[in-house]
Structures are given as structure tokens and as C-alpha cells.
């Protein structure tokens, strides 16, 4: 689609250069080419919002499945930033399981216990060459224990989103700038235990909002998205605290596309004590790797994507960083070995 856009723009410029002498570019043809240009732009940007930083699907999955919010027994706050050429994006988020006070007993010496309610929230910002997305998300979930030891859970969650989208337009081609404000809703289900997890979720369930300007050919770049993610944690060595986690994310939209390269996104992570490294095939045309180091009270993580079939200097690199804090009264979520 990028090549199509470049072709159309070069065609428009070439015909404009000749229009003064030969009048090759009549108004109907110019209008048609502009529509094709805008249409090609819309196809490439129809997606969930936010789409970047892409590593949020690994570091903070409650952002695409609200039922994950509160699935850890600590209050996690996360800051992520991503850079790809001139494009940049940032997300600040947090989620926790609510607690309640209880009389101190041998079973609960801390004076509190976790409820079944999880909450989360986020604000995000994305900047592209010709557009910008910004907004917030507020999520709530309920977690039901499936055993007496409270190791296996099933949860359901819902999230409300508010979006601001700005399209810069093009003064050279008579395309006006546009601003849009609109709400949306996400929902999800999630099952998890210490060794296995699986989730199903839908984003932007209200669909694409209508454009109030009836003369505009520009489509707001947001569509319904459907996710299924699952993974398993395999203990390799308890003495060395080695755990491997193969996982996969399936994603599609209203078209229910079966293109495996676009829909299937496998990942593999290796945990060694407090250190994690791995790869995630978000884009099969790129090679990716991630690192994460966990501390008792905070963690740092990085994610990189490199082009696979072309020289790295010919395409923009993807570089993302993540930083998280544990703000809970208890630090158990980070002090217990292999609790990721």
C-alpha cells in the first residue's frame, strides 16, 4: 500500500507539472486520484488504537484484554515508549486487584486480603507523519477462583475508551485537516493458573464512528479487533529458576481474515531468575528480540525489531522501552521466584 501511495502521489505531481501547458489533469481525474490516495491511506491505518508501542501486548496485555487487569497480586504501573523512524508513541498504564481489610489471623497476617475485583487504566499518545491519536482507557474485571487454594481463576472484564484523532490533511491536494472525538468499548474473558493462560477479547466493539462531514472521504482509522492469546510456562530447572514460555496471539477484524502472516503472532520467552529474553514475530518480515530484568520493586524491558530482507539502514528500526513499578503494600509479586 505504501508503494501504491507513492505511485499515486508521483502521478499527481507529474500530471500537475504538465497541466499548465496541456491541461492533462482535469478536475474529475484529480478528484478521483485524491480519493484513491486517501483510500490507500485508510487501508493501511485501519487498526486498533493504540497500535504502538507494539510490545504492550507482551508487557501489559490488559490493554487488549481488560479481563487481565488485576490478575497479578500486586499493583503494577507501566510506562512504555516506542520509536520507529519519525513515528513515536507512549503509554502510561496501571492495574491491580482491589483489597479489603480483615482481622489479622494466622491465615492472613497482613491484615488484608484480595477481592475478586480488578481495575486498570491507561493514557496513550501516538504521533505519525500525517496523524495523531491520543486517549484513555478505564478497565474493570472480576476474578473467580476455581479451587480452594486460589491458584486457578477465570475472569471477565470490560473497558471504556475515549479517543482523540487528528488528521493533518494535505493543503497541496485540497484535503482539509480533521479532528475526531469518540468513545469505544472493549470486553474479554481470561483463564489463568501458574502454568497456563488463555484469553479471548474484542476491541472497539462499537465499530468505526461515522464521519459527520458528509463531503469528507476520510475514514477514521479504527476497526473492531478480535484477539485470542494463549501460553504455557514450562519449568526447565527449579534449582536454576529456568522457565520457558511459548505463547501466541491470534488477531483478526471484521473481515475475519485468515492470512496467517498477519493474524498469527507467536512468541518465545526464556526466564532465568530475574532475567528474561525472547522473541516475538509481530511482523514476519522483521526479526525481533526482547529483554526484561525484574527487580523487587521495579522492572525494565526493551523490544527491538530489525528488517530481515533489507539492510537495516534502508528501513526505520523499531525500538521500544518499558519501565514498571510495584506500588503494592506487599512486594510478594516481585520477590517470589519465577512469578512473572
Secondary structure, DSSP 8 states (H G I E B T S, - for coil): -HHHHHHHHHHHHHHHHHHHHH----HHHHHHHHHHHHHHHHHHH-S-S---STTHHHH-GGGT-GGGTT-SSS-EEEEEEEEETTEEEEEEEEEEEEEEE----SS-TTSEEEEEEEEEEEEEEEE-SSEEEEEEEEEEEEEEE-STTS--EEEEEEEEEEEEEEE--BGGGTB--EEEEEEEEEEEEEEE-SSEEEEEEEE-TT-S---S-TT-----S---EEEEEEEEEEEEETTTTEEEEEEEEEEEETT----HHHHEEEEEEEEETTEEEEEE-S-TTEEEEEEEEE-SSEEEEEEEEEESSS-GGGS--EEEEEEEEE-SS--HHHHSTT--
